[in-house]
Structure formats: C-alpha cells, structure tokens
Amino acid sequence: MSLPRLTRIVLAALVPAAALLHAVTSHADTLDDIKSRGKMIVAIDPTFAPYEYTDASNAIVGYDPAILAAVAKRLGVTIEYQRMAFSGIIPGLLAHSFDMEGSALNVTAERAKRIAYVVPTSKTVNGALVRLDFKKIAAKPTPESLAGMTGAVKTGSAPESILKQFNETLKSRNLAPINILSVDSVDQTVAALMTRRADFVFDDLTVLAGVVRQNPGKMKLTGELGPSQWISLATRPEDTRLNKAISDEILAMKKSGELARLQKQYLGVTFDTPSADFIPAQ
C-alpha cells in the first residue's frame, strides 16, 4: 500500500533535517561545551614543579599552566582547575569528569591507546636523586647499579614504569630487583628519601633539579638513566577538535618563540619538540 502524498512530502522534508542533525552531533565534541559555558575544566596534580605547582598564595602556576592560559585566551574562555592525585587523572578523563587533563604526561605507546596526546611541549630525561652522603650509586648509573635498592616514584608515572622495566632486566641477569615505593606526589618521594625509607628518587631531571635547589646541601643528582620521552597534555580520543585547537596554539607558540621562552623560564632548558609523528612504536 502506498503512503498518502502528504505523508510522503513530510517524510521527504524530515530526511535532510535528520541527516543535518546527525552531521552536527557527529562532529560535536567537548570544545563546543567549553565555548558554550565559557570555561575549560582542567584536571591537574599541582605537585610536579616546575611543570605544575602552587605558589605562596596557593595559586596553580608552572610551565603547563602558562601554556594552558594561552590556550584559554585563544578560545576566549577561562580555566577552572580540578586538583587531584596524578594516578586519578587518566581514569577521570576517560570517565568525562572534566574537559581535559593539564598535568605533564610522558608520551607512551600504551597510554596512546587510551588517550589522545596534543603535540609535545617538552622532553623528559630521567635520573636518580640521592641524599648528599649516599655513595652507593655511581655518578653515571646503570639499572644494575640500582639492584636491591629502594626507589621512590609517583604512582602511575612513566618513571614508575621504567623502574619496572629495569626490574625485568635485573631478573634476566639474576640480580636483586629494585624495591619500588610508589606514592602520590614528588613531595612524598622526597620525604621517603630524607626519612631513609628510600635510597633514591627516580624522576625527570628538570623536576629533581628544582628539588635540589629547594634543599641546598641535602641532596644530589646522578646522571641520566633510562630512555628519554616526549612530554605532552591530553584529551579524550573523540575530542578531535579540542585536541586540534590546543595543538594549534602550541604550534603557534613554538613558531613565535614563546614556547622556548616558557621552557627557559620554567625548565631552565629548551627542547625542539616535534609537530607530528611523536607517538613511539609499541
């Protein structure tokens, strides 16, 4: 039985409208919500100086907040920070608890399966921080030189993963594993070191150099240890337009020299970061 002519006309009119609605919703992402409310909600663990930390007035400052301020200005919005432990940031991001994450993340193939990195903003080279009187780790350490010692790291961090990889190497060589003490913040790793619950702290050298400056005459750094990695911020994989907007601003800052200026100001060094193809192979 054929449909009445009026019904056919109405349906014909609805089909393009439905297609348009599908096209709009399929391209909508968190960027629309941010612009609509005029505010970008960012999760951050402000215990990772010089990347993100709090000043004397408890305001969140550092290298990443400076970059995020430029992104917010580009989008014409403000930033609302949600403070939380580093270990909860990626789960919270994937649970849509906030718009994006604003803590420095090491770029790894494993994480790239779950989150979408923006273009890198920095580079990490790890090392060990020890008490000034500690003589058991050489100035140029190797994984083998850490065998049987206790290392403090942040829970869920790339340094924690690297120590676990070191333990695989030590196991294959029939050496004692590193006892990994995982805690929530850099401050807690340093406290573990100074109370002798840990023999060393393993983290990014730019971060550890700041700890040494804050504690003169108490600690020292060993040399580089382990692989280097790019550092970035991240969005959910489906938020492609938000991710691109953030990346575009970082690339503009790189072109103008502003990114290098912020690196020098906060990190003490500059890095020539890539614009594409920075995810490591599995």
C-alpha positions in Angstrom: 0.0 0.0 0.0 1.5 3.4 -1.0 1.7 6.2 1.5 -0.6 9.2 1.1 1.0 12.1 -0.9 1.1 14.4 2.2 2.9 11.8 4.3 5.5 11.3 1.6 6.1 15.1 1.4 6.5 15.3 5.2 8.9 12.4 5.3 10.9 13.8 2.4 11.3 17.0 4.3 12.4 15.3 7.5 15.2 13.2 5.9 17.5 16.1 5.2 16.8 17.6 8.6 17.7 14.3 10.3 20.8 14.0 8.2 21.8 17.5 9.2 21.2 16.7 12.9 23.4 13.6 12.5 26.1 15.6 10.9 26.1 18.2 13.7 26.1 15.7 16.5 28.7 13.5 14.9 31.1 16.5 14.8 30.3 17.8 18.3 32.9 17.4 20.9 34.0 18.9 24.3 35.2 22.0 22.5 31.5 23.0 22.0 30.7 22.6 25.7 33.8 24.7 26.7 32.8 27.5 24.4 29.2 27.3 25.4 29.9 27.6 29.1 32.9 30.0 28.6 35.0 27.8 30.9 37.5 24.9 30.4 37.6 22.4 33.3 41.1 21.0 33.6 42.3 18.3 36.0 45.8 18.8 37.4 48.1 17.5 40.1 50.0 20.6 41.2 52.8 18.8 42.9 55.2 18.5 39.9 57.4 21.6 39.9 58.4 23.1 37.5 55.6 21.8 35.3 52.7 22.4 37.6 52.8 23.5 41.3 51.3 26.1 43.7 52.8 29.4 44.7 52.7 31.1 48.1 49.1 32.1 47.6 48.1 28.5 46.6 47.5 29.5 43.0 48.4 26.9 40.4 51.4 28.0 38.4 54.2 26.5 36.3 55.1 25.6 32.7 51.9 23.7 31.8 49.5 26.3 33.4 51.3 29.0 31.3 50.6 27.1 28.2 47.0 26.4 29.2 46.5 30.1 29.9 47.5 30.8 26.2 45.1 28.1 25.0 42.2 29.5 27.1 42.9 33.0 25.7 42.9 31.7 22.2 39.5 30.0 22.8 38.1 33.1 24.7 37.4 31.1 27.9 38.6 30.9 31.5 40.1 27.9 33.2 38.7 26.0 36.2 41.3 23.6 37.7 40.3 20.4 39.5 43.1 19.3 41.8 43.6 15.6 42.1 46.3 12.9 42.6 48.2 12.1 39.4 47.0 8.5 39.5 43.4 9.5 39.1 43.8 11.9 36.2 43.6 9.5 33.2 40.7 7.5 34.7 38.8 10.7 35.4 39.5 12.0 31.9 38.0 8.8 30.4 35.1 9.0 32.7 34.3 12.5 31.4 34.8 14.1 34.9 36.4 17.2 33.3 37.3 18.6 29.9 41.0 17.7 29.6 44.0 16.9 31.7 46.6 19.5 32.4 49.4 17.6 34.1 52.6 16.7 32.2 52.3 13.3 30.7 55.1 11.2 29.3 54.2 10.1 25.8 54.0 6.3 25.7 52.5 3.9 23.2 50.5 2.2 26.0 48.8 5.5 27.0 48.2 6.4 23.4 45.8 3.5 23.1 43.5 5.2 25.7 44.0 9.0 25.4 44.8 11.5 22.6 48.0 13.5 23.1 48.3 17.0 21.8 51.7 18.0 20.2 54.6 17.7 22.7 55.5 20.6 24.9 58.7 19.3 26.4 61.0 16.3 26.8 61.9 14.2 29.8 65.2 12.7 30.7 65.1 10.7 34.0 67.7 10.3 36.7 68.1 9.5 40.4 68.1 11.9 43.3 70.0 10.7 46.4 71.0 12.1 49.8 74.2 14.0 49.8 76.0 11.4 51.9 74.8 8.4 49.8 77.7 6.8 47.9 76.2 3.6 46.6 75.0 4.9 43.2 77.6 5.9 40.7 77.6 9.3 39.0 76.8 7.5 35.8 74.3 4.9 36.9 73.0 1.8 35.2 70.0 -0.3 36.0 72.4 -2.8 37.5 73.8 -0.2 40.0 70.2 0.1 41.5 69.8 -3.6 42.1 68.5 -4.3 45.6 67.8 -0.7 46.4 64.5 1.1 47.1 63.4 3.8 44.7 60.6 6.2 45.3 58.4 7.2 42.4 55.0 8.8 41.7 52.2 6.2 41.3 51.1 5.7 37.7 54.0 7.7 36.3 56.4 6.9 33.4 59.4 6.7 35.9 57.5 4.0 37.8 57.1 2.1 34.5 60.7 2.5 33.7 61.8 1.1 37.1 59.5 -1.9 36.4 61.3 -2.4 33.1 64.7 -2.2 34.9 63.5 -5.0 37.1 62.9 -7.2 34.1 66.5 -6.5 33.1 67.7 -7.3 36.6 65.7 -10.5 36.7 67.1 -11.7 33.4 70.6 -11.2 34.9 69.8 -12.9 38.2 70.2 -9.7 40.1 68.1 -8.4 43.0 65.1 -6.3 41.9 64.6 -2.6 42.8 62.1 -2.3 45.6 59.6 0.3 44.1 58.0 2.6 46.6 55.0 4.3 44.8 53.5 7.4 46.3 51.1 10.2 45.2 53.4 13.2 44.8 57.0 14.4 44.3 56.9 15.8 47.8 56.2 12.3 49.1 59.0 10.8 47.2 61.4 13.4 48.6 60.1 12.7 52.2 60.6 9.0 51.7 64.2 9.7 50.6 65.0 12.0 53.5 63.5 9.6 56.1 65.6 6.8 54.6 62.6 4.8 53.5 64.0 5.1 50.0 67.6 5.1 48.7 66.8 7.2 45.7 64.0 9.2 44.0 63.6 8.4 40.3 62.0 11.2 38.2 62.6 13.8 35.5 65.9 15.6 35.9 64.3 19.1 35.5 61.9 18.2 38.3 64.7 16.8 40.5 67.0 19.8 39.9 64.2 22.0 41.4 64.1 19.8 44.5 67.9 20.2 44.9 67.6 24.0 44.6 64.9 24.0 47.3 67.0 21.8 49.6 70.6 23.1 49.4 73.3 20.9 50.9 71.0 17.9 51.4 70.7 16.1 48.1 72.5 15.5 44.8 71.7 14.2 41.3 73.2 11.3 39.5 73.5 11.2 35.7 70.8 10.4 33.1 69.3 7.0 33.4 66.7 5.2 31.2 65.1 6.3 27.9 64.0 9.9 27.2 60.4 10.6 26.3 58.3 13.5 24.9 56.0 15.2 27.4 52.5 16.3 26.4 49.0 17.1 27.6 46.0 15.0 26.5 42.3 14.9 25.7 39.8 12.1 25.1 40.3 10.4 21.7 36.9 11.5 20.5 37.6 15.2 21.2 39.4 15.7 18.0 38.5 19.4 17.5 39.5 20.3 21.1 42.8 18.4 20.6 43.5 20.3 17.4 42.7 23.7 19.0 45.2 23.0 21.8 47.8 21.7 19.4 47.4 24.6 17.0 48.0 27.1 19.9 51.1 25.2 21.0 52.5 25.2 17.4 51.8 28.9 17.1 53.7 29.4 20.4 56.5 27.3 19.0 56.7 29.4 15.8 56.7 32.7 17.7 59.4 31.6 20.1 57.0 31.8 23.1 57.2 28.1 23.9 61.0 28.2 24.0 60.8 31.3 26.3 58.5 29.5 28.7 60.8 26.4 28.6 63.7 28.6 29.5 61.8 30.3 32.3 60.3 27.3 33.9 62.6 24.3 32.9 65.9 26.0 32.6 66.5 24.4 29.2 64.9 24.4 25.7 63.7 21.5 23.6 63.0 21.4 19.8 59.7 19.5 20.0 58.1 17.6 17.1 54.9 18.8 15.3 53.8 15.2 14.3 54.7 11.5 14.4 55.8 11.6 18.0 54.0 8.5 19.4 56.6 5.7 20.0 56.1 2.3 18.4 54.7 -0.4 20.6 
